[in-house]
Amino acid sequence: MSNDVFLAKSEFDSSFLKSIKNIDIIIGKNDIWQSIKKDMIQSIHAKVDMSNLTYQKSVNFIKLVRQRARGKIDSPILETFLILNPEYSKYPEKEFYDKYKKRYSCDDFKKSKGVDFVIDIPMSWKSTKANRPNIVRKFISNNGYGTVMAMILILNFPDGKYLSTNDIKDMVNKQQMQKALPPNSRLKDFGFMKLETLPGYWQRYSMSVQRIKKTIRIEILAYTIFYGDKLIQIQFGDFNSDDSNKKFKKYIPLFDSIINSFVLTSLYKQ
């Protein structure tokens, strides 16, 4: 079965060897790691009972390794491999392109004001509920421990007001785009767009938020579309990072991939 073993090992190494080597480098900064790793390897060899090995057990194990090579690994082990893949750290969109992504389907129709949608997010990001009423869902990098985040907000217009495409185009100017931002925000760029055939605009801005004794600097890219009497905004942000502007630019290709995966299911149920 040597060819099957070689193939399974090659597939797994192609997917995760870079991550494993990176983990070894990071943990290796601790002086006692090499000794611990040696003891672990010896312990594993001692516990493997080769006398009870059968052909079918070998087939099953090779199949298991190949499934793991394709990402079928328990959480948080898979997320750890993805987070510590040096290529994904440098080019976050590659995780998405390599199909390590999961689909979120709206399951809180009270918060979403009855709007149904789906969106794909990287496998290494954590999906979590939000405390504030208009935030339907938020997704946080590094399995919930990162500073990069996506949020989906849905708001009702007062009195069931509707905006036409021309109304929205008229809003897309520097004065109105700045006016639409929260206090202490600085508009960097903006433009008109369409998503799911619906008109809207995008805004790139930075802002400072005072939190107790600390000032947090946030870089944000927000996509806003209008659906009937609803405003839907998908907001990407990098929170509290000294080099946030430089790091934020690195994430923009990933943000574009996420926004392109957004499907407004309600639109197709009419």
Backbone torsions as a table, in degrees:
resi	resn	phi	psi	omega
1	MET	NA	16.1	-173.3
2	SER	-60.6	-36.7	179.5
3	ASN	-65.4	-40.4	178.5
4	ASP	-65.0	-40.5	178.4
5	VAL	-63.9	-45.6	179.9
6	PHE	-60.5	-43.1	-179.2
7	LEU	-64.5	-44.3	-179.8
8	ALA	-63.6	-43.7	179.7
9	LYS	-65.0	-41.3	-179.7
10	SER	-63.9	-41.3	178.8
11	GLU	-63.5	-44.0	-179.7
12	PHE	-66.0	-43.2	179.6
13	ASP	-63.1	-39.1	179.3
14	SER	-61.3	-35.4	-178.1
15	SER	-81.7	-42.1	-165.6
16	PHE	-132.6	-1.1	-177.9
17	LEU	-62.0	-38.1	179.5
18	LYS	-61.6	-38.8	178.4
19	SER	-66.4	-44.3	-178.0
20	ILE	-63.8	-42.0	177.9
21	LYS	-64.2	-38.9	178.9
22	ASN	-65.9	-41.0	176.4
23	ILE	-60.3	-42.9	-179.4
24	ASP	-62.2	-38.3	178.6
25	ILE	-66.5	-44.1	-178.0
26	ILE	-65.2	-49.5	-179.7
27	ILE	-69.4	-28.7	-178.3
28	GLY	-64.8	-11.9	175.8
29	LYS	-68.0	-18.2	173.7
30	ASN	-85.2	126.8	-172.5
31	ASP	-59.3	-29.4	-174.0
32	ILE	-90.8	0.6	-174.8
33	TRP	-62.8	-43.6	-178.0
34	GLN	-60.0	-38.7	178.0
35	SER	-67.1	-42.2	178.9
36	ILE	-63.9	-43.6	-178.7
37	LYS	-63.2	-41.3	178.7
38	LYS	-61.3	-44.3	178.9
39	ASP	-64.3	-38.4	179.2
40	MET	-63.5	-44.8	-179.4
41	ILE	-62.9	-43.4	178.6
42	GLN	-63.6	-39.5	179.5
43	SER	-65.2	-40.5	178.6
44	ILE	-63.9	-45.7	179.0
45	HIS	-60.5	-38.2	-178.5
46	ALA	-67.9	-28.9	-176.5
47	LYS	-89.2	-14.7	-179.5
48	VAL	-78.6	120.6	-178.6
49	ASP	-99.6	96.0	-177.7
50	MET	-74.0	-18.3	-177.9
51	SER	-68.9	-21.6	-177.4
52	ASN	-101.0	12.9	-176.5
53	LEU	-77.7	133.0	176.8
54	THR	-121.9	166.9	179.0
55	TYR	-61.4	-44.4	-177.5
56	GLN	-65.7	-39.0	176.8
57	LYS	-62.5	-37.6	178.7
58	SER	-65.7	-44.4	178.0
59	VAL	-59.3	-44.6	-178.4
60	ASN	-64.0	-39.9	-178.6
61	PHE	-69.0	-41.9	177.9
62	ILE	-61.5	-41.1	177.3
63	LYS	-61.2	-41.2	179.4
64	LEU	-63.2	-44.0	-180.0
65	VAL	-62.6	-40.5	-179.7
66	ARG	-68.1	-34.8	175.1
67	GLN	-65.7	-40.9	177.6
68	ARG	-65.2	-35.4	177.1
69	ALA	-61.3	-25.2	179.7
70	ARG	-94.4	8.5	173.7
71	GLY	100.6	3.3	178.7
72	LYS	-84.6	76.6	-177.2
73	ILE	-131.2	141.6	-178.1
74	ASP	-62.6	149.1	172.6
75	SER	-79.5	141.9	6.1
76	PRO	-97.6	17.6	-178.2
77	ILE	-64.2	-46.0	180.0
78	LEU	-60.7	-47.0	-179.8
79	GLU	-59.6	-37.7	179.1
80	THR	-63.9	-44.3	177.1
81	PHE	-59.3	-43.1	-177.6
82	LEU	-69.3	-42.9	-179.7
83	ILE	-61.5	-38.2	-174.8
84	LEU	-97.5	14.3	171.5
85	ASN	-77.0	117.4	-175.3
86	PRO	-61.3	-30.0	178.1
87	GLU	-68.7	-40.3	179.6
88	TYR	-71.2	-28.9	176.1
89	SER	-67.6	-37.4	-178.7
90	LYS	-80.4	-40.0	-179.0
91	TYR	-127.9	85.4	-174.4
92	PRO	-57.1	-27.6	-178.6
93	GLU	-68.7	-19.7	-178.8
94	LYS	-64.6	-33.4	176.3
95	GLU	-58.8	-41.5	179.5
96	PHE	-68.2	-45.0	-179.0
97	TYR	-64.5	-32.0	179.1
98	ASP	-81.3	10.3	174.1
99	LYS	68.4	22.8	169.6
100	TYR	-88.9	78.4	-178.9
101	LYS	-144.7	158.2	179.0
102	LYS	-133.0	151.0	-175.2
103	ARG	-99.8	128.5	172.6
104	TYR	-100.2	124.6	174.8
105	SER	-107.4	129.5	-176.4
106	CYS	-54.2	127.5	180.0
107	ASP	-128.2	11.9	179.2
108	ASP	-129.2	81.9	-173.3
109	PHE	-75.2	-15.3	174.3
110	LYS	-69.1	-47.4	178.7
111	LYS	-70.8	-33.2	-177.2
112	SER	-83.9	5.4	179.1
113	LYS	57.6	32.1	179.0
114	GLY	85.4	0.3	-179.4
115	VAL	-82.6	131.0	-179.4
116	ASP	-106.7	133.1	-178.8
117	PHE	-155.1	165.3	171.1
118	VAL	-133.4	154.1	178.6
119	ILE	-154.9	145.3	178.0
120	ASP	-97.6	140.7	176.7
121	ILE	-131.9	158.2	178.5
122	PRO	-59.9	146.3	-178.9
123	MET	-60.9	-29.2	-176.5
124	SER	-82.0	-5.1	178.5
125	TRP	-90.2	150.2	180.0
126	LYS	-102.8	131.4	175.9
127	SER	-91.9	129.8	-176.5
128	THR	-146.8	156.3	176.7
129	LYS	-73.0	156.7	178.6
130	ALA	-114.4	148.8	-178.1
131	ASN	-78.5	-32.0	-174.9
132	ARG	-78.3	144.9	-167.5
133	PRO	-64.2	-32.5	-175.1
134	ASN	-93.4	-4.7	177.5
135	ILE	-90.3	110.1	-177.2
136	VAL	-71.0	-43.1	-177.5
137	ARG	-158.5	152.6	172.7
138	LYS	-133.0	152.4	-176.9
139	PHE	-131.2	129.0	-172.7
140	ILE	-120.7	133.9	-179.2
141	SER	-65.2	169.8	178.4
142	ASN	51.8	44.1	177.3
143	ASN	54.9	35.2	176.2
144	GLY	98.8	-4.4	-177.0
145	TYR	-108.3	1.7	-177.6
146	GLY	-89.5	179.0	179.3
147	THR	-104.4	-7.9	178.8
148	VAL	-92.7	135.3	-170.4
149	MET	-145.2	151.8	170.8
150	ALA	-123.9	141.4	178.1
151	MET	-134.8	143.5	175.7
152	ILE	-113.4	120.1	-179.1
153	LEU	-116.0	141.2	174.9
154	ILE	-135.2	127.0	-179.1
155	LEU	-127.5	150.2	172.8
156	ASN	-88.3	140.5	169.5
157	PHE	-76.8	143.6	178.4
158	PRO	-64.0	140.2	176.6
159	ASP	59.7	28.0	176.6
160	GLY	61.6	33.2	-177.2
161	LYS	-69.2	141.2	177.6
162	TYR	-115.9	142.8	176.5
163	LEU	-113.1	134.5	177.3
164	SER	-84.1	168.5	177.7
165	THR	-59.6	-40.6	178.5
166	ASN	-65.6	-38.0	176.4
167	ASP	-58.1	-44.1	-177.4
168	ILE	-69.8	-41.2	177.9
169	LYS	-60.9	-36.4	178.4
170	ASP	-65.9	-27.0	-179.5
171	MET	-77.4	-20.6	-172.1
172	VAL	-83.5	75.9	172.9
173	ASN	-141.6	163.4	-172.2
174	LYS	-58.0	-41.6	-177.0
175	GLN	-65.0	-47.2	-178.1
176	GLN	-71.1	-37.4	-180.0
177	MET	-66.2	-38.3	176.1
178	GLN	-67.9	-40.5	-178.7
179	LYS	-63.1	-31.7	-177.9
180	ALA	-76.7	-8.9	-176.6
181	LEU	-85.9	160.4	175.4
182	PRO	-66.3	164.2	176.5
183	PRO	-59.3	154.8	179.2
184	ASN	62.2	31.8	178.7
185	SER	-110.0	150.2	177.2
186	ARG	-124.6	114.8	-179.6
187	LEU	-71.4	130.3	-179.7
188	LYS	-109.4	-33.9	-179.7
189	ASP	-164.5	162.8	-178.7
190	PHE	-165.6	169.8	176.9
191	GLY	-179.5	161.2	175.3
192	PHE	-80.4	149.6	179.1
193	MET	-154.4	170.8	169.4
194	LYS	-131.1	138.9	176.5
195	LEU	-136.9	128.0	-175.9
196	GLU	56.2	38.8	-179.1
197	THR	66.4	1.9	-177.6
198	LEU	-94.9	140.5	-179.6
199	PRO	-75.4	152.2	177.7
200	GLY	-176.1	-161.7	179.4
201	TYR	-150.6	162.1	175.1
202	TRP	-121.5	149.8	-179.6
203	GLN	-135.3	133.8	173.8
204	ARG	-113.7	120.1	-176.7
205	TYR	-152.6	166.8	174.9
206	SER	-123.3	156.0	178.9
207	MET	-153.3	159.4	177.0
208	SER	-117.6	135.9	-179.2
209	VAL	-125.0	128.6	177.1
210	GLN	-86.5	121.5	179.8
211	ARG	-124.8	100.6	-174.3
212	ILE	57.3	-112.0	-177.6
213	LYS	-97.6	0.4	-172.1
214	LYS	-113.6	140.7	174.2
215	THR	-101.7	124.2	-178.2
216	ILE	-105.3	128.2	177.7
217	ARG	-99.0	130.1	-175.2
218	ILE	-125.8	133.7	171.6
219	GLU	-102.5	132.4	-173.0
220	ILE	-135.3	140.4	169.2
221	LEU	-125.7	117.0	-174.5
222	ALA	-120.6	132.3	175.4
223	TYR	-110.4	124.7	-177.0
224	THR	-122.6	128.5	174.8
225	ILE	-127.2	162.2	-176.3
226	PHE	-121.3	123.6	-176.9
227	TYR	-126.3	101.5	-175.5
228	GLY	61.3	-124.4	178.4
229	ASP	-98.2	24.5	-178.8
230	LYS	-115.7	142.0	169.8
231	LEU	-106.2	123.1	179.2
232	ILE	-114.4	124.5	179.9
233	GLN	-127.0	131.0	172.9
234	ILE	-109.8	116.4	-169.4
235	GLN	-117.9	127.8	176.6
236	PHE	-110.9	135.6	-178.4
237	GLY	-144.6	151.5	171.8
238	ASP	-117.4	116.3	-169.6
239	PHE	-104.2	130.3	167.6
240	ASN	57.4	54.9	177.3
241	SER	-129.6	131.3	-177.5
242	ASP	-62.1	-34.0	-179.4
243	ASP	-107.8	33.3	-171.5
244	SER	-57.3	-37.7	-177.2
245	ASN	-64.7	-44.2	179.1
246	LYS	-67.1	-45.4	-178.6
247	LYS	-67.7	-36.4	-177.9
248	PHE	-60.1	-43.2	-179.9
249	LYS	-59.5	-33.9	179.4
250	LYS	-63.8	-29.2	-176.1
251	TYR	-88.8	-11.1	-173.9
252	ILE	-59.0	-41.6	176.0
253	PRO	-59.2	-34.9	176.4
254	LEU	-68.2	-43.0	178.4
255	PHE	-58.5	-41.7	179.1
256	ASP	-62.0	-38.7	179.1
257	SER	-67.2	-40.7	179.4
258	ILE	-64.6	-46.8	-176.9
259	ILE	-64.3	-33.1	178.8
260	ASN	-73.0	-14.5	177.9
261	SER	-88.1	-8.0	-177.1
262	PHE	-68.6	127.4	177.0
263	VAL	-126.4	121.6	178.3
264	LEU	-86.4	88.8	-173.7
265	THR	-57.8	-35.0	-179.7
266	SER	-57.2	-30.4	-177.6
267	LEU	-63.8	-29.7	-174.9
268	TYR	-99.8	3.5	178.6
269	LYS	-99.3	-5.5	-176.8
270	GLN	-74.4	NA	NA
